[in-house]
Amino acid sequence: MSRRVGSSSPRRWCSRRHADDSSNVVTIWADEAAQFVNSFDSLFITQCRSHKGCLVFLTQSLHSYFGALKGDTGRNQADALLTNFSTRIMHAIGDAKTAEWASEMLGRELESFVSTSNSPGEHPFEDIFGASKASTSVSFQYQPALQPKVFMHGLRTGGLANDLTCDAVVIRSAEPFSNGRSWMIVAFSQKD
């Protein structure tokens, strides 16, 4: 059951209410959230659980928040807001800056890189009979756990071309999934 809360901000109303075990959870669902975002949202999201509140923001990119919350102060407010969401669901992303931000949220993992080289023998017959000298080296580097290009080009976007299936990367703060990571690639069906 949904109900609209008067003309005052639902976020302010929720943060003022005294919620107990018998209180309903108040869910504020904002599609195209940049049209509604304000400087209070970052504070609200840090406190809404204790008032049995839930805030769901949907948007297309980081740029929409940066455009709505102007200047350096606005950028800091947007960063603070996005930091405080404990669950994030990222579908296919259309711009590189947002894809890099999403990739950075997942952190980095140590990867090994193996390279080999062959140096020819002193005489051509050594190469023919396998007497050339080969060397192998291994190096280790921290790489993004998921490259930004996966967010831009590696997730299905639904529709008939994708058998009505869309992919997303679900990220949970401080609560790992069964795979041991704080993120997981999942598929959503658009059927029924």
C-alpha positions in Angstrom: 0.0 0.0 0.0 1.4 3.4 -0.9 0.3 6.7 0.4 1.5 10.3 -0.3 2.7 12.3 2.7 1.4 15.9 2.7 3.2 18.8 1.1 6.3 18.7 3.4 9.2 16.6 2.3 8.6 12.9 2.9 12.2 12.6 3.9 11.8 15.2 6.6 8.5 13.7 7.8 10.1 10.2 8.0 13.1 11.5 9.9 10.9 13.2 12.5 8.6 10.2 13.2 9.1 7.9 16.1 9.1 4.4 14.6 8.8 1.2 16.7 8.5 -2.5 15.9 4.8 -2.1 14.8 5.6 0.8 12.4 5.4 0.3 8.7 8.6 0.9 6.7 8.4 4.1 4.7 9.9 3.7 1.3 10.7 6.8 -0.8 11.2 5.8 -4.4 12.6 8.5 -6.7 12.9 7.8 -10.4 15.1 10.3 -12.1 16.3 11.2 -8.6 18.4 14.2 -9.7 15.1 16.1 -10.2 14.4 15.7 -6.4 17.8 15.5 -4.8 18.8 18.1 -2.2 21.4 18.8 0.4 19.3 17.0 3.1 19.4 13.6 1.4 22.9 12.7 2.5 22.0 13.2 6.2 18.6 11.5 5.8 20.1 8.3 4.3 22.5 8.0 7.3 19.5 8.1 9.7 16.5 6.7 7.8 16.9 3.0 9.0 16.4 4.1 12.7 13.1 5.7 11.6 12.2 2.6 9.5 12.8 4.5 6.3 14.2 3.4 3.0 15.4 5.6 0.2 15.6 4.3 -3.4 17.2 6.7 -6.0 17.3 5.8 -9.7 19.3 7.9 -12.1 21.2 7.6 -15.4 24.7 8.8 -14.4 26.8 10.7 -11.9 26.5 13.8 -14.1 22.8 14.2 -13.2 23.7 14.5 -9.5 26.6 16.9 -10.2 24.3 19.0 -12.4 21.6 19.1 -9.7 23.9 19.9 -6.8 26.0 22.7 -8.3 29.6 23.7 -7.7 32.3 22.1 -5.6 30.0 21.9 -2.5 27.4 20.2 -4.7 29.9 17.7 -5.9 30.9 16.9 -2.4 27.2 16.5 -1.4 26.7 14.2 -4.3 29.7 12.1 -3.3 28.6 12.0 0.3 25.1 10.9 -0.8 26.3 8.1 -3.1 28.8 6.9 -0.4 25.9 6.4 2.0 23.8 4.1 -0.1 24.5 0.6 1.3 23.2 -1.3 -1.8 23.8 -0.1 -5.3 22.5 -1.8 -8.5 24.3 -0.8 -11.7 22.8 -1.7 -15.0 24.5 -0.9 -18.3 26.2 2.5 -18.0 26.4 5.0 -20.9 29.3 7.2 -20.0 32.9 6.5 -19.1 33.1 8.6 -16.0 30.2 6.8 -14.3 31.6 3.4 -15.5 35.0 4.3 -13.9 33.3 5.3 -10.7 31.4 2.0 -10.6 34.5 0.0 -11.3 36.4 1.9 -8.5 33.7 1.0 -6.0 34.6 -2.6 -6.4 38.2 -2.1 -5.6 41.2 -3.8 -7.1 42.4 -7.4 -7.1 45.9 -8.9 -7.5 46.4 -10.4 -10.9 49.3 -12.3 -12.3 50.7 -11.7 -15.8 52.9 -14.3 -17.5 55.1 -13.4 -20.4 57.4 -15.7 -22.4 60.1 -15.0 -24.9 62.2 -17.2 -27.1 65.7 -16.4 -28.1 67.0 -18.1 -31.2 69.9 -20.6 -30.8 73.3 -19.9 -32.2 72.7 -22.1 -35.3 69.5 -22.5 -37.3 69.3 -26.3 -36.6 69.0 -25.6 -32.9 65.7 -23.8 -33.5 64.5 -26.7 -35.7 65.3 -29.3 -33.0 64.0 -27.2 -30.1 67.3 -26.1 -28.6 66.4 -22.4 -28.6 66.3 -20.7 -25.3 63.0 -19.8 -23.7 62.4 -17.6 -20.7 59.3 -17.0 -18.7 58.5 -14.2 -16.3 55.6 -13.6 -14.0 54.6 -10.2 -12.7 51.8 -9.2 -10.3 49.7 -6.1 -10.5 46.5 -4.8 -8.9 43.8 -4.4 -11.5 40.2 -3.3 -11.2 38.0 -6.1 -9.9 35.7 -5.4 -12.9 36.9 -3.2 -15.7 34.9 -0.1 -16.6 34.2 -1.5 -20.1 32.1 -4.3 -18.5 29.7 -1.6 -17.2 29.5 0.1 -20.6 29.5 -2.9 -23.0 29.3 -6.2 -21.0 25.8 -6.1 -19.5 22.6 -7.0 -21.3 20.0 -4.3 -21.5 16.9 -6.3 -21.9 14.4 -6.3 -24.7 13.8 -8.9 -27.4 17.4 -8.8 -28.6 18.5 -10.1 -25.1 15.6 -12.5 -24.6 14.0 -10.1 -22.2 16.9 -10.3 -19.8 19.0 -7.5 -18.4 22.2 -7.8 -16.3 23.3 -5.7 -13.3 26.2 -5.5 -10.9 24.8 -5.5 -7.3 27.1 -4.0 -4.7 26.6 -4.2 -1.0 28.7 -2.3 1.5 30.4 -4.4 4.2 28.2 -7.5 3.6 29.7 -10.1 1.2 27.7 -12.3 -1.0 28.1 -16.1 -1.1 31.0 -15.6 -3.5 32.9 -13.8 -0.8 32.8 -10.5 -2.6 30.8 -7.4 -1.9 29.5 -7.5 -5.4 27.9 -9.9 -7.8 26.7 -9.9 -11.4 23.1 -10.9 -11.6 20.4 -11.3 -14.3 16.9 -9.9 -14.2 14.1 -11.3 -16.3 11.6 -8.9 -17.9 9.2 -11.7 -18.6 5.9 -11.5 -16.7 
